[in-house]
Amino acid sequence: ASPLVPGGGDVRGAGLPRGKVDWQPVPYTTSARLLDIRTMHGGKDGVVYIKASVRRTTGKPGRLWFGADGPVKVWVNRKAVASEPAATNPAIADQYQCPVRWRKGTNEVLFALRSNRGNAWGVIARVDGA
């Protein structure tokens, strides 16, 4: 995950991170299946970017299922695929889904999660076939 990017605004207007990002590993809470970003925002308002890779042996259409406990925008391979500005606590697995086009090889999935005034814990995500 990225460090907190301060500021407000509608998550639908969030862009891809600019410049060099100091990506840090974040804990995965097994019981909730949640990537926990609380240490990244420290209870403050702003946006935290969460990046993951999905490896595919073939390129084909698929789906991304996710839940978030704050307003969220999602990109796959730098293309915006979903935005849920009303998302709030708690994050619920598979609450949202969107169609995606997977490429053969490594695919980048990127979430912009508003910290929900410092109350967001993170995101839950899975892809077709997983």
N, C-alpha and C positions, 0 to 999 in steps of 0.2 A: 504494500500500500504506500501511497505518497504521504508526505507530511500534510497537515491541514493547510488548505488554501483559504485564507480568511475572506470574508465577504458574504453577501447575501444574494438574493435574487432567485428567480424561478429556475429550477434545475433544467427545464427544457432549453434554456439559453446557454447552458454550460457547453464549453468547447473542450476539445482535446487538450491535455496538459501541454504547456509551452515550456520550451527550454529543457535543460537537463533535470530529470527527476531523481531524487534520492530514494529509490524504492527500498522499502524495508519489509522483511517477512512479518506477518501478523499471525497470532494464534488461531488455530482452528479448534472450535469447541465441538467435540465429537457428539455430545448428547443433543445439542441443538443443530448440528451440521452447519455451523455458522462461522464465517471468517470475521473475527472480532477486531474491529478498528478503534476501540475506545482509547487505546494508548496513543493513537495517532492524533485524535482531536482533543484529548484531555478535558472534555466537558465544555469545549468552546464551539461557537458556531462557525460554519464554513463548509467546505467540500473536501472530502478525502477520495482520491482515486484508488481503485482496487483493480489490479491487473492479474490475469490468469492466462495460461496457455492450454489449448485443446489440440491434441494431435489426432490427425485423421489419416487413414491409409488411402482413402479416395476422396475426391471432391464431390459433394452432393448437397442437396437441400436438407435441412434438419430443423431442430427446434432447440431453444434455450428456455429453461424454466428457472424462475428466480423469485426470491422474496427479499424485501428490504425494509428496515424500520426507520426509513427516512426517505424523502424525495430522491429519486434515482433516475439516471439516464444511462443507457447501455450502448456500447459500440462493439461490433465484431469486425476485426480487420480494418479498423478505422472508419467504418461505416455505421452511422447511427441506426439502431434497430429497434429501440424501445425507449420510452420515457414514462415514468409513473410519478407525477408531481404530488399526488395525494398519498403516497405510501407513508406509513407511520408505524409506530410500535404496536405490536411486536412484529418481527420479521416472520413470515409464514412460508414454509417450503411450498414451491409450485404455485404461489398465489398469482403470479404473472407468467406469461409465456409469449414468445415471439418467434416468427420464422427467421431462419438464418441460412446463409449459403456458406457451407464449410468448404475450405480449400484443402487439397491434398497437402499433407505436411502439418506444420505448426500454424495454428490460428490464434490470434490474440483477442481475448475478451476483456473489455475495460468497462468498469462501472464508475460513474461519478455519483457519490452518495453525499447528500447534504447531511450534516451532522444532527439535523433536527434539534437545533439549539443545544447541542451537546448531549442529547439523549439517545442517539443512534448507536447501536451495538455493531451492526454490520450487515452482511448479505449472505444469503443462502442461494446456491446455484447448482444446476446440473444440466447436462446436455443429453440429446437423444442417444439412446444406447448405453447410458450410464446410470 
